[in-house]
Amino acid sequence: MKLDDLIKERHSCRSYLPTAISDAKIKQIVEAARLAPSSKNAQQWKFVCIKAKEESHDIANILENYYIKNKNNKEKMLGASSVFATGKILESCPAIILVFADTENITRTKVEDISALLSIGGAVEHMMLKATDMGLGCLWICDTYFVHNELADYILKKLKGTEKENFISKKNRLVCAMAVGVMAEPKYPKNRKTLDEILCIINN
Ligand SMILES: Cc1cc2nc3c(=O)[nH]c(=O)nc-3n(C[C@H](O)[C@H](O)[C@H](O)COP(=O)(O)O)c2cc1C
């Protein structure tokens, strides 16, 4: 697909068919992330893909339970209004790519930390465009933020005793996730600000 068409075509898909996504397809998508630019070419990212149904449900439950436990707590619910809905989406999603920062705890105060987050953002956008080009639906997810420690602990536990035991460590922060699968919903029109609202060009 041409780049302009790809950019227009990509949208957030929130409903997926149960069709399995092959490892080969996941590798093609993460290959697009691998080639993304990163600050000082540090490639501060690690990807853990969950394709197993039970584990996807566990991850979905972790998000849903955050909402159930905290729905009356104003402070904990700040920005978290969609966390339950995002959990529900993950229940039906055949593949979830969890994106970890391969760096010390991100504090968001040091330039390295900000650069790492920006680089990861670029890598995720590469994956979204690649998935779209492959005819798949995808969704960028930051609602994982509210349960990032719990999710990271869950993954560490799953990897324990496997050959990938040291793939991520306690220091690697879970930054976001991406859902991917065969779309089970029609696309909707993009709701965007106009170019005039967001662009100012200063000429000589
Ligand atoms: C960094 C980022 C985080 C997002 N997190 C979530 C999320 O947790 N749950 C969700 O349903 N959508 C999430 N979205 C999707 C946005 O809501 C969506 O991109 C936006 O509404 C524009 O719609 P479009 O992607 O279809 O063009 C996220 C998007 C971005 C870029």
Ligand as a Chemical Component Dictionary entry (heavy atoms), coordinates in Angstrom:
data_LIG
# 
_chem_comp.id                   LIG 
_chem_comp.type                 NON-POLYMER 
_chem_comp.pdbx_formal_charge   0 
_chem_comp.three_letter_code    LIG 
# 
loop_
_chem_comp_atom.comp_id 
_chem_comp_atom.atom_id 
_chem_comp_atom.alt_atom_id 
_chem_comp_atom.type_symbol 
_chem_comp_atom.charge 
_chem_comp_atom.model_Cartn_x 
_chem_comp_atom.model_Cartn_y 
_chem_comp_atom.model_Cartn_z 
_chem_comp_atom.pdbx_ordinal 
LIG C1  C1  C 0 -0.299 6.496 22.799 1  
LIG C2  C2  C 0 -1.711 6.004 22.551 2  
LIG C3  C3  C 0 -2.360 5.292 23.540 3  
LIG C4  C4  C 0 -3.653 4.793 23.327 4  
LIG N1  N1  N 0 -4.245 4.026 24.303 5  
LIG C5  C5  C 0 -5.464 3.484 24.070 6  
LIG C6  C6  C 0 -6.058 2.613 25.028 7  
LIG O1  O1  O 0 -5.484 2.305 26.077 8  
LIG N2  N2  N 0 -7.302 2.105 24.764 9  
LIG C7  C7  C 0 -7.960 2.399 23.586 10 
LIG O2  O2  O 0 -9.070 1.893 23.382 11 
LIG N3  N3  N 0 -7.397 3.211 22.647 12 
LIG C8  C8  C 0 -6.179 3.755 22.852 13 
LIG N4  N4  N 0 -5.593 4.555 21.898 14 
LIG C9  C9  C 0 -6.288 4.801 20.618 15 
LIG C10 C10 C 0 -6.801 6.247 20.481 16 
LIG O3  O3  O 0 -7.960 6.396 21.244 17 
LIG C11 C11 C 0 -7.040 6.524 18.989 18 
LIG O4  O4  O 0 -5.799 6.497 18.323 19 
LIG C12 C12 C 0 -7.695 7.870 18.729 20 
LIG O5  O5  O 0 -8.998 7.910 19.275 21 
LIG C13 C13 C 0 -7.794 8.189 17.238 22 
LIG O6  O6  O 0 -8.495 7.173 16.540 23 
LIG P1  P1  P 0 -7.819 6.346 15.364 24 
LIG O7  O7  O 0 -6.625 5.646 15.925 25 
LIG O8  O8  O 0 -8.869 5.367 14.914 26 
LIG O9  O9  O 0 -7.424 7.277 14.269 27 
LIG C14 C14 C 0 -4.316 5.051 22.092 28 
LIG C15 C15 C 0 -3.641 5.777 21.096 29 
LIG C16 C16 C 0 -2.358 6.247 21.316 30 
LIG C17 C17 C 0 -1.639 6.983 20.213 31 
# 
loop_
_chem_comp_bond.comp_id 
_chem_comp_bond.atom_id_1 
_chem_comp_bond.atom_id_2 
_chem_comp_bond.value_order 
_chem_comp_bond.pdbx_ordinal 
LIG C1  C2  SING 1  
LIG C2  C3  SING 2  
LIG C2  C16 DOUB 3  
LIG C3  C4  DOUB 4  
LIG C4  N1  SING 5  
LIG C4  C14 SING 6  
LIG N1  C5  DOUB 7  
LIG C5  C6  SING 8  
LIG C5  C8  SING 9  
LIG C6  O1  DOUB 10 
LIG C6  N2  SING 11 
LIG N2  C7  SING 12 
LIG C7  O2  DOUB 13 
LIG C7  N3  SING 14 
LIG N3  C8  DOUB 15 
LIG C8  N4  SING 16 
LIG N4  C9  SING 17 
LIG N4  C14 SING 18 
LIG C9  C10 SING 19 
LIG C10 O3  SING 20 
LIG C10 C11 SING 21 
LIG C11 O4  SING 22 
LIG C11 C12 SING 23 
LIG C12 O5  SING 24 
LIG C12 C13 SING 25 
LIG C13 O6  SING 26 
LIG O6  P1  SING 27 
LIG P1  O7  DOUB 28 
LIG P1  O8  SING 29 
LIG P1  O9  SING 30 
LIG C14 C15 DOUB 31 
LIG C15 C16 SING 32 
LIG C16 C17 SING 33 
# 
